[in-house]
C-alpha cells in the first residue's frame, strides 16, 4: 500500500480509502491510485489482515450435523439455508458451511472457523460442537434445539403440533404406524413399540411426546403403537422403513415426521392408506396428504439474525395443521 501511495503521489490512507471507502476519494485521484496499483501488481487490502484489525470477518458459519451434500439434497435444509442466506445478502455477510459428522476434527473445525457467529442445524445434547461453539463466545443460534448456554434455540411448538396432527390422523384408525426421524447420532433403524420420548435428538423427542399425548388422550396404549425409525430424512428411506414395518402388519394410518418420509410411505403403500407428513412442502401438496405447516425459511432467517448480532425474535415460529 505504501508503494502504491508513493507511485500515485498520495498518502497511504488515500490508497486505503480508494478500496474501502471510494466515495471519500475524488474520481481523478481514485483513477490515479488504481492505475498505480495495476502497474505494481497490487490487488487491494488483504482481507485477512483487515479482519484482524477490525475484529470482524463479516462471515456467518452454518454448522451442519450432516455430510455437506445434505445442505443441497434435503428440501427442508435447503429452505433453512435460504433463510440464512437472505439475512447474509441483506447485511452483506458471507456464509461458510461447516459440516460436523462426528469426526474427531469437528471441534477443531469450529475453533478455526473465521466467522463472527454460528448457525447450527439441530443436533443432540451430547454433541461436542455445542461446547465448542459456546467456547468461542460468538453469537449462536440453533434450529430445533437443544438450547445450551450461549446458544439460542429457534423452534416451533412441535409437541403441540405433533399432538394436533396425531389427533387428526387417529380418528377411526385401528392400526396406526409412526414413521420417525432418527433417535440419535448413531442413526439406528428398526421398528419398536411405544418408545420412550426421551431420545437424544430433541426434534424427534418432542414430536414423539406429542404423538404419545394424542394416543393416550384417545385411551390407547402407547406401548402398542409401532414406530419405524428412519436413519435419514429421504423419500427412499421412508419407503424402505415402511417395507420393513409391513413385515409386522399393514397399518391403516401412517403419521410421518416429514413430508419426505411420508412420500416414501405413499410409494410403499399406495393411496389406500391415510398418510400425514410435516412441513407442508410441495410434495405434501402434490400427493394430497395432511401436514404441519411451518417455515424453515423463517427459522433460518431468525437463526441468522441472532448469529449476526442483529437481535432476537419476539415470537416463537408459527405452525398450523393443514388437513387434506
N, C-alpha and C positions, 0 to 999 in steps of 0.2 A: 504494500500500500504506500509506503514511503517512497519507493522507487517511482511509482506511478505519479505521485504528487510532484516529485521533482521534475519528471518528464513533462507534466502538463503545466508546471508553474503555479501550482495551487497548494493549499495546506492539506495535510493528510485527512483532516476532518471533512474537507470538501469531497475527497475521494469516497470516504465512508458514506456521506450523505447521498452521493450520486447513486449508490446501490441500495441504500436502506431507506432514504427519505428524498427521492428525486425531486419532489415538489419544492424543496428548500434550495435547490441549485438552479441558477439561471440556465436556460437551454443552451446557450453558446458555451458556457463553462462545462456543462454536462457532456456536450459533444466532444469537447477537447479532452476531458478526462477519459471518456470511453475510447477515443482514438489512441491516446497514450497507452491505455490498458491493453488494447489489441496489439499494438506494436511490441509490448513487453510480454505478451502471453499471460496477462493477469485476468482471471475469470471472475473475480469478486471476492468478498469476505468469506472466509472459511466458516461454514455453518456450525461445525462442531465447536470451534473457538468462540463463535458468537453465543452459542447456547451456554458455554461455560461461563462467559462473562455475565450473561443475563440471568442465569439460573433457570432457564426455561427452554425446553426443546420444541414446544408448540406441537407435540405429538400426544395422542392417547393410545394406550396399549389395550388390546382386547385379548383376554386370556380365555382360550377355548380348551375345555377338558376333553377334547376330541382330536383326531387327526386333522390336518389343515384343510383337506378337501371337504370336510363336514360343513365348513362355513359356506360353501357354494352348492353342496349337494342337498342339504336338508332345507326344505322350503321355509320352515319357521326360523331356523338360524339365519337364513338369508334375509328374512324380513327384519329380524332383530338387528342385524348388521346394517341394513339400510337405514334404520332409525338412528343408529350410532353415526353413520356417515353423514346424515343430514345435519347433525349438530357440528360435525367436523367442518363441513362445507360452509355452514353459516358463520362459523367462527375462525375460519382459515386455519384449521388444525390438520395435522397429518394423522394417519391411522396405521398402527402397527399391529399385525396379527401375531399372537404368541401362543402356539399350540402347547398344551400340557397334557401328556398322555400317560403319566405315571412313571416316566423315566427318571433316572437318578439326577439328571441335569435340569429338571423342571425348575427347581428352586433357584439355581444359578441363572437360568434364563430370565427369571423375574428380576433378580438383583441387578443384572446387567442391562435391563431394558432402558433405553434412552427415551423415556416418556414422562409426562407431567402428571398423569393419573391413569387409573386402571378401570376397565370394564370387564367383569367376569361373567361367563356363562355358568349356569347353575352347576354346582358340584356337591360333594359331601363334606360333612363337618371335619373329618379327619384328613382332608386333602392338605398336604403341606404348603401348597401355593397360597392358601389363605393367610397363614402366618407370615409367609414371605412377602406378600403384598402389604399386609398391615405394617410389617417392619420397615418398609420404605418410608412410611409417614406421608405418602402422597394420597390425594383423594381417590376413593374407590367405591364402586357400586357393583352389586351382583344381581343378575336376573334370577328370580325364583328362590334365592337363598342358597346356603344358610347365611343368616346375618352373623357377623363376627365383629369384634372390637376394631373400629376403624374402617369397616366395610358396611355400607348401607345396602339393605336388601330392597329390591323393587319387585313386588309380586302382587298379583290379584288375590282375592279371597277364594283360593282354589277349593278349600274344604266346602264352602257354601255352594260353589258352582258344581262340584262333584256330587254333592247331595242332591242338588236340583235335577241334574240330568239323570242320575240313577233313579230318582223317584219317577221321573217321566218314563224311563225305559222299563221299570219293573212292573208297571201296571199290566196285568194279565199275563205276566211272564211266569212260566213254570220252571224253566231250566236256564237261568242267566249265566253268562260267562263274562269275566272281566279280562280285558287284554291290556296288560300293564307295561309301563316303562321299566327299565332295569331297576333293581333294588339297590345296587351299589356299583363301585368301580370294577369289581370282578366280572360283572355282567353275566352272572349265572342265568341260564334259561331252563325252563321247565314249567310244569303245571302243579300248583299247590292249592290247597283248600283253606280258606279263611286265614290268610297270613296275618301276622301282626302288622299293623300300620307303622310300627316303629322300625322302619327301614332307613337306610343310610342316605339315600338321595331324597332331599326334602320335598321336591315336587311330587315324586312318587308317593312318599309317606302321607302328605297332606291329601292327595286325591284318594288314596286308599281309605283314609279316615272318613272322608265324605261319603264314599260308596258304602262303607260299613254303617254309617249313620242311617243311610236310606234303607239298607237291608234290614236293620234292626227295627226301624220305625214301621216296616212292613210286617213285623213279627216273624221274620225269617231267621234262620240260623246262619250267622256269618261263616262259621266253620264248615258249612256245607257248600259254600259258593266257590267254584273253581276259578283260579286266577292264573292265566297264562302269562308268563314273564318273558318279555322280548329282550334281546340284547341291544338292539339298535332301533332307532325310530325310522324304519323304512317300510315301504309297502311290501317288499319281498319278505321281510322278517314277520310282518303281520300275517301274511299268508302261511308262512312256514309254521308259526306258532298255532294258528287255527287248525292246520292239518294235524299237528301233534295233539291238540286238545280233543280233536274228533275221535281219537283212539279211546277216550273215556266216555264218549257220548256226544250227541249233537245238541248244541244249545238252541233255544228259540229266541234268545236275545244276546247280543254282544255289546258290551259297554267298553269302548276303547279309549285310551288316554291320549290319542292323537288321531287326526284325520288320515295320516299315512297308514297307521296300523289298522284303522277301520277299513280303509280301502283294500288292504291286504285280506282282511276278513271277508269282505264282499267278494273278492276274487275266489276265495276258497269255498264260500257258501252259496254264492249267487244271491238273487234278490228275495229269496223266500224267507230269510231271517232278518228281523229288525236289528239294525246296527246304529250305534252312535259314535261320534268322534269328539275331537276337541281342537279348537282354533277357528272353525268355520271358514276353512280355506276354499279355494276354487274347487278342490277335489270333493269336499262335502257338498257343495252346491251342485256340481255336475252329477254326482251319484245319488243325490237326494236323501241324505241321511241327516238326522239331528246332530247338533254340535254346540259346543260352548264357544261363543264369540268373544275373543279378547284380542287386543292389538299388541303383538310382539314388536311391531314397528314403534309404537308409542313407548313401550317399555325400554327398547333400545335407546330411544331419544332421551328418556328420563335418566337412564344409567349414564349416558354420555354427558348430560348436563351436570350431574353430580360430580363425575370424574374430572370434568373440566373446571370445577370450582365455580360454577355459574349458579348454584342454588340447589335446593331440594324441593321436589314437587309437593304441593299442599295435599294432594289426594292420592289414594291408592288407585292403581289401574282398575278400570271398569271391566265388567263381564256381563254377558247376557246369554240366556238359553234360546237357541234357535230351533224350533220344532219343525220337523218335516215328516 
